[in-house]
Amino acid sequence: MKQYEERLVRLETQLAFQDDLLEQLNQQLVLQNRDTRLLQQQLQLLSSRFKELQQNTDNSGQQPSAADERPPHY
C-alpha cells in the first residue's frame, strides 16, 4: 500500500510541475503574439511610408538626393 502512496505523490508532484510549465509556456506565447502584432503594425506603417515616398518621388520627377542614397559600403 505504501508503494501506491509514493507513486501517487510522485505523479501529483509531476502533474503540478507540468501545470506550472504549461502556464509559463502559455504566458510566453501571449507575449510573442503581442510582439508579433506590434511588429506587423510597424511593418505596415513603414510600408505605407515607403510607398508614399516613392509616389512623391515619382510625381515630382526629382532624383533622390545624396542623403537618400545608400553609402558606398552597401
C-alpha positions as CSV (number, residue, x, y, z in Angstrom):
1,M,0.0,0.0,0.0
2,K,2.9,2.4,0.8
3,Q,4.3,2.0,-2.7
4,Y,1.0,3.2,-4.2
5,E,1.0,6.3,-1.9
6,E,4.6,7.1,-3.0
7,R,3.7,6.6,-6.7
8,L,0.6,8.8,-6.2
9,V,2.7,11.5,-4.6
10,R,5.2,11.4,-7.4
11,L,2.5,11.6,-10.0
12,E,0.8,14.5,-8.3
13,T,4.2,16.3,-8.0
14,Q,4.9,15.7,-11.6
15,L,1.5,17.0,-12.6
16,A,2.0,20.1,-10.5
17,F,5.3,20.8,-12.3
18,Q,3.7,20.2,-15.7
19,D,0.8,22.6,-14.9
20,D,3.3,25.3,-13.9
21,L,5.4,24.7,-17.1
22,L,2.3,24.8,-19.2
23,E,1.3,28.2,-17.6
24,Q,4.8,29.6,-18.3
25,L,4.7,28.5,-21.9
26,N,1.2,30.0,-22.3
27,Q,2.5,33.3,-20.9
28,Q,5.4,33.3,-23.4
29,L,3.0,32.6,-26.3
30,V,0.9,35.5,-25.2
31,L,4.0,37.8,-25.1
32,Q,5.2,36.5,-28.5
33,N,1.8,37.2,-30.1
34,R,1.8,40.7,-28.7
35,D,5.2,41.3,-30.1
36,T,4.3,39.9,-33.5
37,R,1.2,42.2,-33.7
38,L,3.4,45.2,-32.8
39,L,5.9,44.2,-35.4
40,Q,3.2,43.8,-38.1
41,Q,1.8,47.2,-37.3
42,Q,5.3,48.8,-37.6
43,L,5.9,47.0,-40.8
44,Q,2.6,48.2,-42.2
45,L,3.5,51.8,-41.2
46,L,6.9,51.5,-42.8
47,S,5.5,50.0,-46.0
48,S,2.9,52.8,-46.2
49,R,5.5,55.5,-45.6
50,F,7.8,53.9,-48.2
51,K,5.0,53.8,-50.8
52,E,4.2,57.4,-50.1
53,L,7.8,58.5,-50.5
54,Q,8.0,56.5,-53.7
55,Q,4.9,58.2,-55.1
56,N,6.1,61.6,-54.1
57,T,9.4,61.0,-55.9
58,D,7.7,59.6,-59.0
59,N,5.2,62.5,-59.1
60,S,7.8,65.2,-58.6
61,G,10.3,63.8,-61.1
62,Q,13.1,64.6,-58.8
63,Q,16.1,62.4,-58.4
64,P,16.9,61.2,-54.9
65,S,19.3,63.4,-53.0
66,A,22.7,62.3,-51.9
67,A,21.2,61.9,-48.4
68,D,18.7,59.4,-49.7
69,E,21.3,57.2,-51.4
70,R,23.0,54.2,-49.8
71,P,26.5,54.6,-48.5
72,P,29.2,53.0,-50.7
73,H,29.8,50.2,-48.3
74,Y,26.4,48.6,-49.1
